[in-house]
Amino acid sequence: MRARAAATVVLAASALGACDDQIKHLEQRTPFFNTMSWQPSVEAYEERARLPVPGTMPIDGERTYDLMAADTMLVSPISGTEADLARGAELYSQFCTPCHGVTGAGDGSVVGQNRIPDIPLLNIRGELTRGYTDGYIWGMIANGRGLMPPYRRIPAMDRWYLVAYVRQLQAEAMAEEAEAAAAEAAAAEAAASEAAAADTAGAEIPGTGGGQ
Ligand code: HEC
């Protein structure tokens, strides 16, 4: 009898155009009338997104390191095999040549007036960049710095291949510098012995000075 009375109240309430809250209230008091709209559930946006448990990381995500953390904490996991360098070269030509140039000298196609300013820091094959750790260069690609934008879209492992390739460009630059220095030394030596030969020749010809 009570249920029937309650049902009558519900019907009367809806007939009178009672608002949803009142109907819900009545439904709650009469389990007989339970519907899907009245069930234990979490409404959208009722709870905020769950945060990861402290000390854990997502298996499909990447931990981020700022430049200084990358510099001091990270060590390259690769040895720079031929395959590593080939991958690095491919990535370098896609992402880095426009600014840093094919050899890393900083003479890329977008460098110049009204474009990326032609600053010495663009040269990444020189002594300054050689002095950085692998971790720093990796962090540089991830975070950018100054006018260099971050390239976090390049996956973490690919950044190590890039670092290995930048090291190769630096090694090539050092070999070129050593070759140039050797050529200069050889030229200086040749000039000196030429001068000495001229002196000796002068001494042998009477009347040209030095002899007598
Ligand atoms: C849009 C132009 C641009 C692109 C593309 C770019 N860089 Fe740079 N990069 C710069 C600029 C500008 C600097 C100097 C930053 C500054 O002023 O501090 C720089 C600096 C660097 C340095 C530090 C040089 C030093 O000795 O301080 C490294 C290393 C470097 N870039 C590596 C890379 C690598 C590797 C790539 C490719 C993934 C790349 N960059 C792509 C513009 C670029």
Residues whose N, C-alpha, C, O or C-beta is under 5 A from the ligand:
A	BS01	HEC	F95 C96 C99 L121 L122 N123 I124 L128 T129 I137 M140 I141 R145 G146 L147 M148 Y151 L162
